[in-house]
């Protein structure tokens, strides 16, 4: 092991510089990954997983029954999830 008391001070400095460079590279990778994770979290946080169903047209006047409502909600939820997975 090299230290300041050895005669290989240039080798010690070179190894320290190499270790600092590797650490700097690791810090950059962590910062990049952190940025990517933050963007994904923001996308998920702002996603609308529940959408208000369309209102019936004035001339039709009928509202969705429970099965239609469930299918609408499930379809829009799956579309949102699919978008988030891309």
N, CA, C and O atoms as CSV, one atom per row, in Angstrom:
chain,resi,resn,atom,element,x,y,z
A,1,UNK,N,N,0.838,-1.198,0.000
A,1,UNK,CA,C,0.000,0.000,0.000
A,1,UNK,C,C,0.868,1.242,0.000
A,1,UNK,O,O,1.860,1.329,0.723
A,2,UNK,N,N,0.481,2.187,-0.813
A,2,UNK,CA,C,1.227,3.425,-0.916
A,2,UNK,C,C,0.678,4.446,0.070
A,2,UNK,O,O,-0.528,4.514,0.308
A,3,UNK,N,N,1.570,5.229,0.632
A,3,UNK,CA,C,1.161,6.342,1.474
A,3,UNK,C,C,2.169,7.474,1.272
A,3,UNK,O,O,3.108,7.349,0.486
A,4,UNK,N,N,1.963,8.572,1.986
A,4,UNK,CA,C,2.826,9.740,1.792
A,4,UNK,C,C,4.269,9.483,2.194
A,4,UNK,O,O,5.171,10.195,1.751
A,5,UNK,N,N,4.498,8.486,3.018
A,5,UNK,CA,C,5.860,8.227,3.494
A,5,UNK,C,C,6.659,7.331,2.548
A,5,UNK,O,O,7.870,7.188,2.713
A,6,UNK,N,N,6.012,6.740,1.580
A,6,UNK,CA,C,6.734,5.866,0.664
A,6,UNK,C,C,7.454,6.709,-0.387
A,6,UNK,O,O,7.206,7.907,-0.528
A,7,UNK,N,N,8.329,6.067,-1.098
A,7,UNK,CA,C,9.083,6.768,-2.135
A,7,UNK,C,C,8.270,6.845,-3.435
A,7,UNK,O,O,8.717,7.475,-4.393
A,8,UNK,N,N,7.098,6.224,-3.486
A,8,UNK,CA,C,6.302,6.202,-4.709
A,8,UNK,C,C,5.194,7.248,-4.696
A,8,UNK,O,O,4.050,6.954,-5.040
A,9,UNK,N,N,5.540,8.471,-4.297
A,9,UNK,CA,C,4.533,9.536,-4.231
A,9,UNK,C,C,3.873,9.759,-5.592
A,9,UNK,O,O,2.654,9.932,-5.620
A,10,UNK,N,N,4.577,9.767,-6.705
A,10,UNK,CA,C,3.905,9.933,-7.999
A,10,UNK,C,C,2.876,8.825,-8.271
A,10,UNK,O,O,1.807,9.076,-8.828
A,11,UNK,N,N,3.225,7.589,-7.862
A,11,UNK,CA,C,2.272,6.489,-8.027
A,11,UNK,C,C,1.052,6.706,-7.141
A,11,UNK,O,O,-0.078,6.467,-7.565
A,12,UNK,N,N,1.281,7.157,-5.918
A,12,UNK,CA,C,0.178,7.429,-4.989
A,12,UNK,C,C,-0.746,8.503,-5.567
A,12,UNK,O,O,-1.968,8.360,-5.524
A,13,UNK,N,N,-0.170,9.569,-6.103
A,13,UNK,CA,C,-0.957,10.658,-6.687
A,13,UNK,C,C,-1.734,10.147,-7.902
A,13,UNK,O,O,-2.901,10.494,-8.081
A,14,UNK,N,N,-1.095,9.329,-8.734
A,14,UNK,CA,C,-1.767,8.785,-9.918
A,14,UNK,C,C,-2.939,7.906,-9.503
A,14,UNK,O,O,-4.010,7.997,-10.103
A,15,UNK,N,N,-2.766,7.058,-8.494
A,15,UNK,CA,C,-3.848,6.193,-8.028
A,15,UNK,C,C,-4.977,7.024,-7.406
A,15,UNK,O,O,-6.155,6.720,-7.593
A,16,UNK,N,N,-4.607,8.067,-6.673
A,16,UNK,CA,C,-5.623,8.935,-6.071
A,16,UNK,C,C,-6.416,9.656,-7.163
A,16,UNK,O,O,-7.640,9.754,-7.082
A,17,UNK,N,N,-5.729,10.150,-8.167
A,17,UNK,CA,C,-6.412,10.816,-9.277
A,17,UNK,C,C,-7.339,9.854,-10.017
A,17,UNK,O,O,-8.440,10.236,-10.413
A,18,UNK,N,N,-6.902,8.616,-10.205
A,18,UNK,CA,C,-7.739,7.615,-10.857
A,18,UNK,C,C,-8.983,7.346,-10.012
A,18,UNK,O,O,-10.090,7.276,-10.546
A,19,UNK,N,N,-8.808,7.197,-8.702
A,19,UNK,CA,C,-9.943,6.943,-7.815
A,19,UNK,C,C,-10.907,8.128,-7.808
A,19,UNK,O,O,-12.123,7.941,-7.770
A,20,UNK,N,N,-10.377,9.324,-7.843
A,20,UNK,CA,C,-11.228,10.529,-7.885
A,20,UNK,C,C,-12.012,10.560,-9.200
A,20,UNK,O,O,-13.197,10.895,-9.209
A,21,UNK,N,N,-11.363,10.218,-10.294
A,21,UNK,CA,C,-12.046,10.175,-11.589
A,21,UNK,C,C,-13.166,9.145,-11.608
A,21,UNK,O,O,-14.248,9.415,-12.129
A,22,UNK,N,N,-12.915,7.963,-11.043
A,22,UNK,CA,C,-13.938,6.925,-10.973
A,22,UNK,C,C,-15.110,7.384,-10.105
A,22,UNK,O,O,-16.271,7.152,-10.443
A,23,UNK,N,N,-14.797,8.034,-8.988
A,23,UNK,CA,C,-15.846,8.528,-8.101
A,23,UNK,C,C,-16.671,9.608,-8.810
A,23,UNK,O,O,-17.898,9.624,-8.706
A,24,UNK,N,N,-16.004,10.499,-9.523
A,24,UNK,CA,C,-16.699,11.557,-10.266
A,24,UNK,C,C,-17.630,10.950,-11.313
A,24,UNK,O,O,-18.748,11.430,-11.496
A,25,UNK,N,N,-17.182,9.908,-11.996
A,25,UNK,CA,C,-18.008,9.215,-12.977
A,25,UNK,C,C,-19.232,8.598,-12.307
A,25,UNK,O,O,-20.336,8.671,-12.845
A,26,UNK,N,N,-19.044,8.000,-11.152
A,26,UNK,CA,C,-20.149,7.399,-10.404
A,26,UNK,C,C,-21.161,8.461,-9.969
A,26,UNK,O,O,-22.369,8.240,-10.053
A,27,UNK,N,N,-20.675,9.601,-9.510
A,27,UNK,CA,C,-21.563,10.699,-9.107
A,27,UNK,C,C,-22.387,11.166,-10.304
A,27,UNK,O,O,-23.588,11.404,-10.172
A,28,UNK,N,N,-21.762,11.298,-11.455
A,28,UNK,CA,C,-22.486,11.713,-12.659
A,28,UNK,C,C,-23.568,10.708,-13.043
A,28,UNK,O,O,-24.668,11.100,-13.430
A,29,UNK,N,N,-23.263,9.415,-12.939
A,29,UNK,CA,C,-24.252,8.382,-13.246
A,29,UNK,C,C,-25.426,8.450,-12.278
A,29,UNK,O,O,-26.579,8.339,-12.695
A,30,UNK,N,N,-25.149,8.630,-11.002
A,30,UNK,CA,C,-26.210,8.721,-9.995
A,30,UNK,C,C,-27.081,9.941,-10.259
A,30,UNK,O,O,-28.305,9.856,-10.161
A,31,UNK,N,N,-26.470,11.072,-10.592
A,31,UNK,CA,C,-27.245,12.284,-10.884
A,31,UNK,C,C,-28.118,12.090,-12.121
A,31,UNK,O,O,-29.266,12.534,-12.140
A,32,UNK,N,N,-27.595,11.440,-13.142
A,32,UNK,CA,C,-28.363,11.181,-14.354
A,32,UNK,C,C,-29.546,10.270,-14.037
A,32,UNK,O,O,-30.673,10.547,-14.449
A,33,UNK,N,N,-29.295,9.188,-13.310
A,33,UNK,CA,C,-30.372,8.268,-12.944
A,33,UNK,C,C,-31.400,8.945,-12.055
A,33,UNK,O,O,-32.597,8.683,-12.180
A,34,UNK,N,N,-30.955,9.795,-11.176
A,34,UNK,CA,C,-31.870,10.533,-10.301
A,34,UNK,C,C,-32.787,11.424,-11.122
A,34,UNK,O,O,-33.978,11.530,-10.832
A,35,UNK,N,N,-32.245,12.056,-12.130
A,35,UNK,CA,C,-33.040,12.917,-13.007
A,35,UNK,C,C,-34.084,12.092,-13.759
A,35,UNK,O,O,-35.233,12.514,-13.886
A,36,UNK,N,N,-33.696,10.937,-14.250
A,36,UNK,CA,C,-34.625,10.066,-14.970
A,36,UNK,C,C,-35.743,9.602,-14.045
A,36,UNK,O,O,-36.915,9.628,-14.422
A,37,UNK,N,N,-35.385,9.180,-12.840
A,37,UNK,CA,C,-36.390,8.726,-11.872
A,37,UNK,C,C,-37.332,9.869,-11.509
A,37,UNK,O,O,-38.540,9.663,-11.387
A,38,UNK,N,N,-36.795,11.058,-11.338
A,38,UNK,CA,C,-37.632,12.218,-10.997
A,38,UNK,C,C,-38.645,12.500,-12.103
A,38,UNK,O,O,-39.807,12.789,-11.819
A,39,UNK,N,N,-38.216,12.419,-13.353
A,39,UNK,CA,C,-39.139,12.652,-14.472
A,39,UNK,C,C,-40.249,11.599,-14.497
A,39,UNK,O,O,-41.413,11.922,-14.735
A,40,UNK,N,N,-39.886,10.349,-14.251
A,40,UNK,CA,C,-40.887,9.280,-14.242
A,40,UNK,C,C,-41.879,9.488,-13.105
A,40,UNK,O,O,-43.084,9.327,-13.295
A,41,UNK,N,N,-41.381,9.844,-11.934
A,41,UNK,CA,C,-42.255,10.079,-10.781
A,41,UNK,C,C,-43.198,11.248,-11.068
A,41,UNK,O,O,-44.381,11.178,-10.735
A,42,UNK,N,N,-42.699,12.303,-11.669
A,42,UNK,CA,C,-43.546,13.448,-12.006
A,42,UNK,C,C,-44.622,13.056,-13.025
A,42,UNK,O,O,-45.766,13.500,-12.922
A,43,UNK,N,N,-44.262,12.242,-13.989
A,43,UNK,CA,C,-45.234,11.778,-14.984
A,43,UNK,C,C,-46.325,10.957,-14.322
A,43,UNK,O,O,-47.506,11.137,-14.619
A,44,UNK,N,N,-45.942,10.062,-13.431
A,44,UNK,CA,C,-46.921,9.238,-12.722
A,44,UNK,C,C,-47.793,10.102,-11.820
A,44,UNK,O,O,-49.006,9.909,-11.746
A,45,UNK,N,N,-47.173,11.046,-11.141
A,45,UNK,CA,C,-47.916,11.893,-10.200
A,45,UNK,C,C,-48.960,12.747,-10.906
A,45,UNK,O,O,-50.001,13.047,-10.321
A,46,UNK,N,N,-48.708,13.140,-12.136
A,46,UNK,CA,C,-49.651,14.015,-12.840
A,46,UNK,C,C,-50.602,13.249,-13.749
A,46,UNK,O,O,-51.457,13.854,-14.396
A,47,UNK,N,N,-50.466,11.924,-13.809
A,47,UNK,CA,C,-51.341,11.128,-14.677
A,47,UNK,C,C,-52.758,11.095,-14.100
A,47,UNK,O,O,-52.957,10.981,-12.891
A,48,UNK,N,N,-53.723,11.198,-14.995
A,48,UNK,CA,C,-55.128,11.114,-14.589
A,48,UNK,C,C,-55.580,9.672,-14.774
A,48,UNK,O,O,-55.802,9.220,-15.897
A,49,UNK,N,N,-55.712,8.960,-13.670
A,49,UNK,CA,C,-56.142,7.567,-13.738
A,49,UNK,C,C,-57.655,7.442,-13.645
A,49,UNK,O,O,-58.218,6.401,-13.984
A,50,UNK,N,N,-58.309,8.497,-13.190
A,50,UNK,CA,C,-59.767,8.509,-13.130
A,50,UNK,C,C,-60.245,9.688,-13.958
A,50,UNK,O,O,-59.903,10.837,-13.681
A,51,UNK,N,N,-61.042,9.388,-14.979
A,51,UNK,CA,C,-61.551,10.407,-15.885
A,51,UNK,C,C,-63.063,10.453,-15.750
A,51,UNK,O,O,-63.724,9.418,-15.662
A,52,UNK,N,N,-63.594,11.653,-15.734
A,52,UNK,CA,C,-65.042,11.796,-15.648
A,52,UNK,C,C,-65.674,11.241,-16.922
A,52,UNK,O,O,-65.241,11.579,-18.023
A,53,UNK,N,N,-66.689,10.397,-16.782
A,53,UNK,CA,C,-67.317,9.827,-17.985
A,53,UNK,C,C,-68.039,10.906,-18.782
A,53,UNK,O,O,-68.453,11.928,-18.236
A,54,UNK,N,N,-68.183,10.665,-20.074
A,54,UNK,CA,C,-68.864,11.663,-20.903
A,54,UNK,C,C,-70.325,11.811,-20.478
A,54,UNK,O,O,-70.987,10.843,-20.104
A,55,UNK,N,N,-70.793,13.026,-20.546
A,55,UNK,CA,C,-72.192,13.292,-20.211
A,55,UNK,C,C,-73.058,12.908,-21.412
A,55,UNK,O,O,-72.625,13.034,-22.558
A,56,UNK,N,N,-74.274,12.441,-21.150
A,56,UNK,CA,C,-75.152,12.073,-22.269
A,56,UNK,C,C,-75.536,13.309,-23.074
A,56,UNK,O,O,-75.691,14.402,-22.529
A,57,UNK,N,N,-75.682,13.116,-24.365
A,57,UNK,CA,C,-76.106,14.219,-25.231
A,57,UNK,C,C,-77.543,14.577,-24.896
A,57,UNK,O,O,-78.314,13.722,-24.459
A,58,UNK,N,N,-77.897,15.807,-25.095
A,58,UNK,CA,C,-79.227,16.295,-24.716
A,58,UNK,C,C,-80.338,15.499,-25.390
A,58,UNK,O,O,-81.366,15.228,-24.771
A,59,UNK,N,N,-80.145,15.128,-26.636
A,59,UNK,CA,C,-81.214,14.413,-27.332
A,59,UNK,C,C,-81.294,12.935,-26.947
A,59,UNK,O,O,-82.325,12.299,-27.164
A,60,UNK,N,N,-80.210,12.374,-26.372
A,60,UNK,CA,C,-80.225,10.966,-25.988
A,60,UNK,C,C,-80.705,10.796,-24.547
A,60,UNK,O,O,-81.482,9.885,-24.260
A,61,UNK,N,N,-80.265,11.635,-23.666
A,61,UNK,CA,C,-80.747,11.677,-22.301
A,61,UNK,C,C,-80.449,10.485,-21.408
A,61,UNK,O,O,-80.743,10.554,-20.214
A,62,UNK,N,N,-79.888,9.409,-21.908
A,62,UNK,CA,C,-79.619,8.245,-21.072
A,62,UNK,C,C,-78.198,8.326,-20.520
A,62,UNK,O,O,-77.264,8.758,-21.196
A,63,UNK,N,N,-78.076,7.905,-19.299
A,63,UNK,CA,C,-76.747,7.833,-18.698
A,63,UNK,C,C,-76.276,6.385,-18.758
A,63,UNK,O,O,-77.062,5.472,-19.011
A,64,UNK,N,N,-74.999,6.193,-18.524
A,64,UNK,CA,C,-74.428,4.843,-18.560
A,64,UNK,C,C,-75.017,4.004,-17.436
A,64,UNK,O,O,-75.289,4.498,-16.342
A,65,UNK,N,N,-75.208,2.714,-17.735
A,65,UNK,CA,C,-75.562,1.821,-16.635
A,65,UNK,C,C,-74.264,1.419,-15.939
A,65,UNK,O,O,-73.181,1.803,-16.380
A,66,UNK,N,N,-74.362,0.664,-14.878
A,66,UNK,CA,C,-73.192,0.323,-14.065
A,66,UNK,C,C,-72.136,-0.425,-14.872
A,66,UNK,O,O,-70.946,-0.137,-14.740
A,67,UNK,N,N,-72.545,-1.370,-15.697
A,67,UNK,CA,C,-71.598,-2.144,-16.502
A,67,UNK,C,C,-70.856,-1.248,-17.488
A,67,UNK,O,O,-69.638,-1.359,-17.630
A,68,UNK,N,N,-71.581,-0.360,-18.172
A,68,UNK,CA,C,-70.943,0.573,-19.120
A,68,UNK,C,C,-69.972,1.497,-18.397
A,68,UNK,O,O,-68.876,1.770,-18.887
A,69,UNK,N,N,-70.391,1.981,-17.213
A,69,UNK,CA,C,-69.530,2.852,-16.416
A,69,UNK,C,C,-68.249,2.121,-16.025
A,69,UNK,O,O,-67.154,2.667,-16.156
A,70,UNK,N,N,-68.386,0.893,-15.550
A,70,UNK,CA,C,-67.223,0.104,-15.160
A,70,UNK,C,C,-66.289,-0.096,-16.359
A,70,UNK,O,O,-65.078,0.092,-16.240
A,71,UNK,N,N,-66.844,-0.474,-17.499
A,71,UNK,CA,C,-66.025,-0.704,-18.692
A,71,UNK,C,C,-65.321,0.574,-19.136
A,71,UNK,O,O,-64.158,0.536,-19.537
A,72,UNK,N,N,-66.026,1.711,-19.065
A,72,UNK,CA,C,-65.418,2.992,-19.425
A,72,UNK,C,C,-64.245,3.303,-18.489
A,72,UNK,O,O,-63.158,3.663,-18.940
A,73,UNK,N,N,-64.481,3.158,-17.181
A,73,UNK,CA,C,-63.428,3.477,-16.204
A,73,UNK,C,C,-62.228,2.542,-16.365
A,73,UNK,O,O,-61.079,2.979,-16.306
A,74,UNK,N,N,-62.505,1.262,-16.567
A,74,UNK,CA,C,-61.424,0.297,-16.728
A,74,UNK,C,C,-60.636,0.569,-18.010
A,74,UNK,O,O,-59.407,0.495,-18.002
A,75,UNK,N,N,-61.312,0.878,-19.091
A,75,UNK,CA,C,-60.654,1.166,-20.363
A,75,UNK,C,C,-59.758,2.406,-20.245
A,75,UNK,O,O,-58.611,2.385,-20.691
A,76,UNK,N,N,-60.276,3.480,-19.650
A,76,UNK,CA,C,-59.468,4.694,-19.528
A,76,UNK,C,C,-58.300,4.485,-18.562
A,76,UNK,O,O,-57.219,5.037,-18.768
A,77,UNK,N,N,-58.510,3.702,-17.524
A,77,UNK,CA,C,-57.418,3.401,-16.593
A,77,UNK,C,C,-56.316,2.627,-17.301
A,77,UNK,O,O,-55.135,2.938,-17.146
A,78,UNK,N,N,-56.702,1.614,-18.082
A,78,UNK,CA,C,-55.712,0.805,-18.805
A,78,UNK,C,C,-54.974,1.635,-19.853
A,78,UNK,O,O,-53.774,1.450,-20.057
A,79,UNK,N,N,-55.674,2.540,-20.512
A,79,UNK,CA,C,-55.016,3.413,-21.493
A,79,UNK,C,C,-53.980,4.291,-20.806
A,79,UNK,O,O,-52.884,4.494,-21.329
A,80,UNK,N,N,-54.327,4.808,-19.641
A,80,UNK,CA,C,-53.385,5.650,-18.891
A,80,UNK,C,C,-52.171,4.849,-18.457
A,80,UNK,O,O,-51.037,5.310,-18.587
A,81,UNK,N,N,-52.409,3.651,-17.941
A,81,UNK,CA,C,-51.301,2.796,-17.504
A,81,UNK,C,C,-50.413,2.429,-18.693
A,81,UNK,O,O,-49.187,2.450,-18.581
A,82,UNK,N,N,-51.022,2.094,-19.825
A,82,UNK,CA,C,-50.240,1.782,-21.021
A,82,UNK,C,C,-49.367,2.956,-21.441
A,82,UNK,O,O,-48.210,2.771,-21.818
A,83,UNK,N,N,-49.918,4.161,-21.375
A,83,UNK,CA,C,-49.136,5.354,-21.713
A,83,UNK,C,C,-47.959,5.536,-20.759
A,83,UNK,O,O,-46.860,5.900,-21.176
A,84,UNK,N,N,-48.198,5.281,-19.484
A,84,UNK,CA,C,-47.133,5.431,-18.503
A,84,UNK,C,C,-46.031,4.404,-18.697
A,84,UNK,O,O,-44.869,4.675,-18.392
A,85,UNK,N,N,-46.380,3.234,-19.197
A,85,UNK,CA,C,-45.385,2.188,-19.390
A,85,UNK,C,C,-44.506,2.418,-20.608
A,85,UNK,O,O,-43.464,1.778,-20.747
A,86,UNK,N,N,-44.906,3.315,-21.484
A,86,UNK,CA,C,-44.091,3.578,-22.686
A,86,UNK,C,C,-42.937,4.482,-22.385
A,86,UNK,O,O,-42.154,4.803,-23.280
